[in-house]
Amino acid sequence: MIICDTDVMIDILRGHVAALAWLAANNSETIALPGIVMMELIQGCRTKSEQQKMMKHLKEFPLLWPSNDSCNRALRNFAATYSSHGIGILDAIIAEIAVETGFPLHTFNQKHYLPHPTLQTVQPYSR
């Protein structure tokens, strides 16, 4: 399974060549999105029609939601790292979803996730 962060999905939706090539090369893998990533993508839509188009394009990607345990871990990690690193609330939850599944998070926002003690991140392609 490949878990994608918001920035990777934005590249795919915008048709960036490297992102589309990476997606095609991984077509035999299950590519999943934390449900929060889908919500961030919806938040970035300017119109209802843009939102509908985006959601239609991404309907094939399974959504991953946090368990109670992952929410509690996200809270602990957020409390421990917010003051020193400024980790975002949503990033803390996205990180825990990936940790809970045991798969790395594919992202270019490595800095956002540096303070997380057990999260593995991957930059999926060159920008």
N, C-alpha and C positions, 0 to 999 in steps of 0.2 A: 504494500500500500504506500502511496505517496500522499503526504498531507501538504497542502499549499496554503501559504499566507496570502493576504490581500494583495500585496504588491505583485506577486507572480500572476495572480488571476487578472489583475488590471492589464499587465503586459499581454496576456492571452486575449483578453477582450478587445484590446486596442490593435491587435493583429501584428505585434512586433515579430519580426521574422525569426529571431532566435528563440523566442518563447513558443511560437508555433512549431518550429522544428523540434524543440525539446518535447513538446506535447505529442507530436507524431511519433517520435522515437520511443515514447513510453506508453504507446496505445494499448499494450498488453497488460499494463499495470492498472490497478484501481487507483484513481486519483480522487481523493476526498477533500472536503473543505470543512473546517470547523464551522458550525452554524453561525458563529459570530462573524466569521469572514463574509459569509453571504449577507449578513445584516450590514456590515461595513460597506459592501458593494452597493447595496440598495441605498444606503445613506448618500453615496456618491453620485447617484443618478439625479439628473436635473429635471427630468420630466417623467410622467407615468409611462409614456410609451418607451422611453429609454430603459426604465426599470423592467417593463414587460419583456423587451428584447433581450436584456441581460439575463433575466431569469429563465427565459426559454433556452438561451444558449447554454446555461449552466445546469439545466435540469437533470442531466445525466450524471452529475457528480454527487455521490452520496454526502450527506451532511453528518458531521460528528458533533455531539452535544456533550457538555461536561456532566460527569456524575457528581453526586454530593461530595464524595471523597476528593475529586479533582478540584472542586470549588473551594473546599477547605484548604487544600494545599496551595491553591492560587492565593487565597487570603493570607496564609502564613508567609509565602514568598513575597507577596506584594508588601506586606507590613515590614518585612526584613530589608527590602531593597528600594522601596520608594524614595526614602529620604536621600540615600546615597547615589542612586542611579536614575531615579525618575521614571521607572518602568510604568507603563500605562495599565490601567485596569483591564482593558480588553486583551492586551498582550499577555498579561499574567494568566488569564483564563485560556487563551489560545495555546500558550506554552504547556499548560497542564493537560489539555486535551491531547496534544502530541505525546507527552510523556506517558499518559495513561494508555495510549495505544501501543507504545513501544516503537514507534516509527519517528524518524527525524522530521522536522518542520522545514519545508523548502521555502526559503525567504532570502531577500536581499537586505532585510532589516536586522542583520546580525547584532548590531549595537543594542537594539531594543531588548534582545534576549540574552545578552552576555551575563547578567547577574543570576540567571536561572541555574541552579546547581546541577541539574541532571538532564536538561534539554539538549538534544543534538540538533544542530541546524545544518542545512546544505544550501549552497548557492547553486541553483539548478542549471544555469547556463551563463554565458558571458554577456554582459551588457555593453 
